[in-house]
Every structure is written in C-alpha cells, then in structure tokens.
C-alpha cells in the first residue's frame, strides 16, 4: 500500500467519525497513528490530518438531505462560513494537541515493521527507514491431520506487537509434528530425528511461540507468502538486521 493510500484510509476513518459527531483529539490521534505503524512515516499522515481539522470544523462542502422530508440539512448548499479569529485560534490549539498526541504514540528508537500482505520488512529508527527488505510471510494454508489426534494447523504469521526475545547464530530447526505430517512421514519417537541443520540460514531472531525471523535456502521465493508462519529474509538483509537490532526491539506485524 502506498503512502497516499495509507493517508486516504485515515482520511476516510476521520470523515466517518466527524459525520457521527465523534471528533475527539484522542480518537483522531489513534486513527492517524495507524499510518505510522504501517511503516509509512509521518509526512503524509500528519499533513493530511492537519488539513482535515478545517474540514471537520467547517464541513466537507456536501449537502446532506433528510430522506423523509427532502429538505437540505444546510440552509445553503456548499456554503462555508468565514472563520472567526476565535475559531482560528481553536483550530491552532487543536493542531498543537494532535501533534503532541501523535508524538506520544510514536515508537521510540529502533523498531521492526512487517507488512504481511506485501511481504516487506522495515527496520526503522524513529521516522527514518534503516532497512527495507523483501520478505516472505505465512502462506495461510491449512493442514489437517487425517489420523491420530486429527489436529489442524493454519500457517499464518501472527499480527500484533512483539519483541525480539532471542538472537541465535547458525540456528537449528526442531521440526514439529506438522512438518512430518505434511510430508506424509511418521512422527519420530527419537528426538534427534527432529533436528534439521542449515535450513534457517545464518541467523534467527525469535519473537515468541516458535516464530522467528530467519534466512532461507530459497531466496528466489522471497516476496511470496510461502512460509509456515515465520518471516524469511535474504542473506544480506538478515545480516544487517541481526547486527543492528538488540533483544527487546519492538516488532509490529500487520
């Protein structure tokens, strides 16, 4: 999604709340802050939000009619009253409050943003992009166990806010039950048969519940949603990410 599309989405949400008379600074800040966490930065979002203050206060220029009576909701269609000095000052104060609310919600320092739909990973520091990488997220496919316990797995990358919990060099994959079921193989009783070496690349960053950001043997598939839920990166991007972030770095996935 482009920066303009992100801004447009925030505009639509703000317009809905204005029409419903729910225009509160804290709600506006929540809506606009979504544009930042999408990894797109503040420039478009802030400029759009400030311009919207006048629209919300003075009307959009549209005329809304009562369907029952057919009467216009405004005495004059498209008429906009002149802004008084007091109203102008109120809008300036509103602008100041919104700026402060947005800054409070902005992540501080380094953080990772993962766009599952477009298979992109961003490493940011405040509003600066340090790395933009082509990635691979979960495929969304479903695996059902035909016999045994008849379990079901959905291979999605989780959404939400996470943190880097651990960093590992030369990670070893302990294959879960579904890895054998997917290949039509019996689940081993010897734990040593579960360990697989060299398939996760040079590094892995764990963010909980078995999920990690790791490398891949199949870099030609980067940019496609093909994983079982983890995030795959190319070798060079993974090296940059591993040496730049520390344990505790926030991860925002959407």
Buried (B, 14 or more C-beta within 10 A) or exposed (E): EEBEEBBBBBBEBBBEBBEEEEBEBEBBBBBBBBBBBBBBBBEBBBEBBBEBBBBBBBBBEEEEEEEEEEEEEBEEEEEEEEBEEEBEEBBEEBBEBBBEBBEEBEBEEBBBBBBBEEBBBBBBBEEEEBBBBBBBBBBEBEBEBEEEEEEEBEBBBEEEEBBBBEBBEEBEBEBBBBBBBBEEEEBEEEEEEBEEEEBBBBBBBBBBEEBBBBBBEEBEBBBBBBBBBBBBBBEEBBBBBBEBBEEEBBBBBB
